[in-house]
Amino acid sequence: MTSNIKPASDGQSNRVTFSLTPEMIHQIFAEKPAVRQAYLSFVPRKMKEKEFWTKYWKAQFIHSNKISLLLLQRLLKMRI
């Protein structure tokens, strides 16, 4: 499950890194066929592999934070 893939931080900046193994990439492709299709469409003709995964993880982060914010807003409305 891709939720098991965790970022690493140096503890001094806001920068996080991921070390993706071929097995992790295979797991992402298996769980999300659209990501595999995008990868095949863009890498290496339109972008480098590192750029693809950077964009993917940024999108994942934004999506997860958006969901968290929506849940928080719903909880706050329920308390009023």
N, C-alpha and C positions, 0 to 999 in steps of 0.2 A: 504494500500500500504506500502511495507517495507521501502520505502524512508522516511516515517514518523517516523521511529524508529531512535532516535538520541542518540549518546553517551553522557556520562557525564564525565567531567574532574575535577580533584582537583585543577587545575590551577597552580600547583607547579611542576608537572612532566609531562612526555610524556604519562603517563598512562591514558587510557580511560576505562570506564566501561559501560556496558549495563545492564539494569534491564528488563529482558524479563518476561512478564506475560504469562500465558497460552494462552490468546487471541492473543498476538503477535506471539507466536510460531505457533498457528493454522493459522494465516494469512500468515506467511512465508511458511508453508507447502502447503497451498492452492495455493499460487502464484508460488511456485517452487516445483513441485512434486519430482524432483530429490533430493532435500535436504531432504525431508521426507523419501525417500527411503534410502538415505545414513544414516540418523539418525537411522532408524529401523535396518539397517545392522550393525552399529557400537556400538550403545548405548544399553545396558551397557556392552555387551560382550567384546568389544575391547577397549573401552574408556569410561570415565565418561562423563556425560551430559555436565558438565562445560567445559571440554576439547573440546568436539565436537563444542560447540558454540564459544569458543575462536578461534578455527581453522576456523570456518565459517566466523566470522567477520574479521579476518586477511585476508582471501582470498577476501572478499568483498572490503576491503580497498585497497588491492593491485590492484584488477581489476579496481576499480574506478579511481585510480591514473594513471594506465596505459592508460585508455581511455582519461583522461585529458591531459596527456603528448602527446598522438597521435594527439589530436585536436589542441594543442598548436603548435606542429610541422607543421601541415597542414596550420595553420594560418600564421606562419612565412614564409613558402614557398610561400604562396600566395602574400605576401607583397614584395617579392624580385623581 
